Amino acid sequence: MKYAITYENHMVFQHFGKCPAFLLVDIEDGIIVKKELLSANGSGHGALVTLIQEAGVDVLVCGGIGQGARDALAKAHIALIGGASGNVDEIVEQLKKGTLQDDPNGKCNHHHEEGNHDCGNHDCGSHTH
């Protein structure tokens, strides 16, 4: 199973659409087969889904994610574990054990015109799309 974890400074990045990089992790039978970083190159929501799809990702692990991105992932046949937070090494350990679960509260519900918004249980701060 190939996972993409939204990544910045060894932590789960909390806004899928602004994610600077992904930690790609291949796990087979509870063992890490391969780990690598994939730069997002400043891509937006739609391009990020295409990027991880082309990388052969089966499951995206992220913090906050909007409904449009959730729909695009479903269309690309990429499963989602949203609402994740913390150190990526801890997340990888949970993935190896099969204990990491999707948190449906990890949604990013906001209007694109707003500066500040709340993405699930975290504050994304000021930014534009």
N, C-alpha and C positions, 0 to 999 in steps of 0.2 A: 504494500500500500504506500503510495507516495503522498506526503502531506506538504502543504505550503503554509508556513506560519508567518503572519505579518510581523516584521522585524525592524527593530532599531535599538542599538546599544544593548544587546542581549536581552531585551524585553519584548513582550508582545506589543506591537504598535496598535494603538487603539482606534484608528479610523482607516478602514480598508481603502477608501478612495484616495487617501493621501499617503498611503504606505510607501516608504522609500525603498524597501527591499523585502524579500521573502527568504526565510530559511527553508530550504527544501530538504525533507528528510524521508528517506526510503526505509520502511520498517517491515521486516518479514519475520513472522513467528516470534515477535517480541524482541527482535534484534535489529539494531541500526545497521543497515547495509551501506548507506551513503548519506552524507550531509554536505550541502553546498549553499552558498548565498547567491540569490538571483536579484539583480538590481531592477527596480521598477522604472528607472529613468524618467521619473516625473510623469508617468502615465496617469490617466484618469480612470474612473470606475470601469468603463467598458473595455478599455485597452488592458486593464489589469486582469480581467477575466480571460481575455484572449491570451495574454502572456502566460498565465499559469496553466491554461488549457494546452498551449503549445509545449509547455514543459512536462506534460504528461501527469499533472496533478490529479489525484483522486479526491482529496479532501482539503478544504481550506480551513485553517484555524485562525480566527481573528478576534478583535475586541468588538467594536461597534461596526455595524454594516447596515446600509439602507435597503429598503424593499426592492428598489430597482436592481441593485447589485445581487441581492438574493435571487431575484427572478433570472438574471443573466447566468448565475452559477447553475441554477436548476436546468436551464436550457442547454448549458454546456455539459450537463451530467457530472458536475462537481459537487460533492456533498459538502455540508457546512457545519462547522462547530464554532458558533459565535459566542460572544460574551467572555472569551478567555482573557486572562490578564496575568502579569507577573513575568518571572524569568523564563526564557524559552527552554532552558535546560530542564526546569521543573515540568513544563508543558510536555516536552519530549518524553520524559519519564512516565507521565500519565498516559501518553499515547502508546508507549510500549506496553503498559499494563492494561490498556483498553478501558481506562477509567474516566477519561475526559469526555464530558457531555456538553451538548449544545445548550446554551442559555438563551431562551427566546427573548429575554430582556436585553440582549446585546444588539438591539436595533438602533439605527441612527435615523431618527425621524425628525427631519428639519426641512425648512424651505431653503432653496439654494441662494436666495437673496439675503438671508440673515447672516450676520457676522458671528454671533455666538449661538451655540446650540448644545444640547445635551445628547450624547450618543450612548444610550443605555445608562450604565452606572458611572460614566466618566465625562469629563468636560473636554470637548475637543478644542476649545478656545476660539479665537478669532481667525477665520480664514474664508476665502472665497473659493468657489468651484469653477 
